[in-house]
Amino acid sequence: MRRAVALALLLAGCSEAPVEVPGEAVPSLEAAAIARGLVPDPDAAPLTGLFARDADRLCLRADVGEDRAVMGLSIDYGEGNGCAALGTASRQGETLSVDLGEACRFDAGYDGEAIRFPGALPDGCANLCRGNASLAGMTTVRLSHSAGEVAAFRDRRGRFPCAETVAAPS
């Protein structure tokens, strides 16, 4: 009898049909982590912030609403190698649509704490850099949410790209 019960349980466990719980939707792992506060919700994360990694610096100052921001960035590797740009970024979920002018428009990843530029960018983006520097693959992490720190950020040319008085190109 025990063998018959064990065999029945074993066969039941081999079923390919998924087990469904009536009336309950199973949340994704990411949704569950966001709900418990373990992972920041990218849709609720403020855009305003100062981001950096090594010699790469980036500022975002929320403009009209919380889904559009002025963006300034600076890369300074010394000895004639660096980049500087001023533009705008618009958020759609975990994507930032970046417009740095000069035919440099692309989508970057944004999870609320880090900004990741793609490894391949439009040719126009090369005009924003000198020497061997490039914006391709730039990844920065949030250092601050402070609007004051964002406004005080200087690029490699000494400009304040995210100060309230600076207007970003359209």
C-alpha positions as CSV (number, residue, x, y, z in Angstrom):
1,M,0.0,0.0,0.0
2,R,2.8,2.4,0.9
3,R,4.4,1.7,-2.5
4,A,1.2,2.5,-4.3
5,V,0.8,5.8,-2.5
6,A,4.5,6.7,-3.1
7,L,4.2,5.8,-6.8
8,A,1.0,7.9,-7.1
9,L,2.7,10.9,-5.6
10,L,5.8,10.5,-7.8
11,L,3.6,10.4,-10.9
12,A,1.6,13.4,-9.8
13,G,4.9,15.3,-9.3
14,C,5.9,14.5,-12.9
15,S,2.9,16.2,-14.4
16,E,3.7,18.9,-17.0
17,A,0.7,21.0,-16.3
18,P,1.4,24.1,-14.2
19,V,-0.2,24.4,-10.8
20,E,-2.6,27.3,-10.7
21,V,-3.9,29.0,-7.6
22,P,-7.5,30.2,-8.4
23,G,-7.9,34.0,-8.0
24,E,-4.3,34.8,-7.3
25,A,-1.8,36.3,-9.8
26,V,1.8,35.3,-9.1
27,P,4.0,38.4,-9.2
28,S,7.3,38.5,-11.0
29,L,10.4,38.2,-8.8
30,E,11.2,41.9,-9.7
31,A,7.7,43.1,-8.8
32,A,7.9,41.2,-5.5
33,A,11.3,42.7,-4.7
34,I,10.0,46.2,-5.5
35,A,6.9,45.7,-3.3
36,R,9.1,44.7,-0.3
37,G,11.4,47.7,-0.8
38,L,14.4,45.5,-1.7
39,V,14.8,47.0,-5.1
40,P,14.0,50.6,-6.1
41,D,11.1,51.1,-8.4
42,P,12.5,52.7,-11.5
43,D,9.2,54.3,-12.4
44,A,9.1,56.1,-9.0
45,A,12.8,57.0,-8.8
46,P,13.4,60.7,-9.1
47,L,15.3,61.8,-12.2
48,T,17.2,64.6,-10.4
49,G,20.5,63.3,-9.3
50,L,24.3,63.3,-9.6
51,F,25.8,60.2,-11.1
52,A,29.4,59.2,-11.4
53,R,31.9,56.3,-12.0
54,D,35.6,56.9,-12.1
55,A,36.2,60.0,-14.3
56,D,32.7,59.8,-15.8
57,R,30.2,62.3,-14.3
58,L,26.6,63.0,-15.2
59,C,23.9,65.3,-13.8
60,L,20.1,65.2,-14.3
61,R,17.9,68.1,-13.2
62,A,14.2,67.3,-13.5
63,D,12.5,69.8,-15.9
64,V,8.8,69.9,-16.7
65,G,7.3,67.1,-14.6
66,E,9.4,64.2,-13.3
67,D,9.8,62.4,-16.6
68,R,12.0,65.0,-18.5
69,A,15.3,66.4,-17.3
70,V,18.2,68.5,-18.4
71,M,21.3,66.3,-18.7
72,G,24.9,67.4,-18.5
73,L,27.9,65.0,-18.6
74,S,31.6,65.2,-18.4
75,I,34.4,62.6,-19.0
76,D,38.0,63.7,-18.3
77,Y,40.7,61.2,-18.8
78,G,43.4,63.9,-19.0
79,E,46.0,64.6,-21.7
80,G,43.4,65.7,-24.3
81,N,41.0,62.8,-23.8
82,G,37.5,63.7,-22.7
83,C,33.9,64.5,-23.5
84,A,31.4,67.2,-22.5
85,A,27.8,67.4,-23.5
86,L,24.6,69.2,-22.5
87,G,21.1,68.0,-23.5
88,T,17.9,66.5,-22.3
89,A,16.6,63.1,-21.2
90,S,13.1,61.8,-21.1
91,R,12.1,58.7,-19.1
92,Q,9.8,55.9,-20.2
93,G,9.9,53.2,-17.6
94,E,13.5,51.9,-17.5
95,T,14.6,53.8,-20.6
96,L,16.0,57.3,-20.9
97,S,15.7,58.8,-24.3
98,V,18.8,61.0,-24.5
99,D,19.2,63.9,-26.8
100,L,22.7,65.5,-26.7
101,G,22.2,67.5,-30.0
102,E,24.9,67.1,-32.7
103,A,22.9,64.2,-34.1
104,C,23.6,62.3,-30.9
105,R,20.2,60.7,-29.8
106,F,19.9,57.3,-28.3
107,D,18.2,55.3,-25.5
108,A,20.0,54.5,-22.3
109,G,19.1,52.2,-19.5
110,Y,17.9,53.7,-16.2
111,D,16.9,51.6,-13.2
112,G,16.6,54.5,-10.7
113,E,20.2,54.0,-9.4
114,A,22.4,53.7,-12.5
115,I,22.5,55.0,-16.0
116,R,23.9,52.8,-18.8
117,F,24.7,54.1,-22.3
118,P,24.7,51.5,-25.1
119,G,28.0,50.2,-26.5
120,A,27.2,51.5,-30.0
121,L,26.2,55.2,-30.4
122,P,25.3,57.3,-33.4
123,D,28.3,58.8,-35.3
124,G,27.2,62.3,-34.1
125,C,28.2,61.5,-30.5
126,A,31.9,61.3,-31.5
127,N,31.8,65.1,-32.0
128,L,31.2,65.6,-28.3
129,C,34.5,63.9,-27.4
130,R,38.2,64.6,-28.1
131,G,41.2,62.3,-28.2
132,N,40.4,58.6,-27.5
133,A,37.4,59.3,-25.2
134,S,33.9,58.1,-26.1
135,L,30.5,58.1,-24.6
136,A,29.8,54.5,-25.7
137,G,29.2,52.2,-22.8
138,M,29.3,54.9,-20.2
139,T,27.9,53.6,-16.9
140,T,27.3,55.8,-13.9
141,V,25.7,55.2,-10.5
142,R,23.8,57.6,-8.3
143,L,25.9,59.6,-5.8
144,S,23.2,62.0,-4.7
145,H,19.5,63.1,-5.0
146,S,20.3,66.6,-3.8
147,A,19.2,69.4,-6.2
148,G,22.0,71.6,-4.7
149,E,24.7,69.1,-5.5
150,V,23.3,68.7,-9.0
151,A,23.3,72.5,-9.6
152,A,26.9,72.7,-8.3
153,F,28.2,70.1,-10.7
154,R,30.8,71.4,-13.1
155,D,31.8,69.7,-16.4
156,R,35.5,69.5,-17.5
157,R,35.1,73.0,-19.1
158,G,34.1,74.6,-15.8
159,R,30.4,75.0,-16.9
160,F,27.4,74.3,-14.7
161,P,25.3,72.2,-17.0
162,C,22.5,71.4,-14.6
163,A,22.2,74.8,-12.9
164,E,18.7,76.3,-13.0
165,T,19.8,79.2,-15.2
166,V,21.1,77.0,-18.0
167,A,18.7,76.2,-20.8
168,A,19.3,72.9,-22.5
169,P,19.2,72.8,-26.3
170,S,16.0,71.5,-27.8
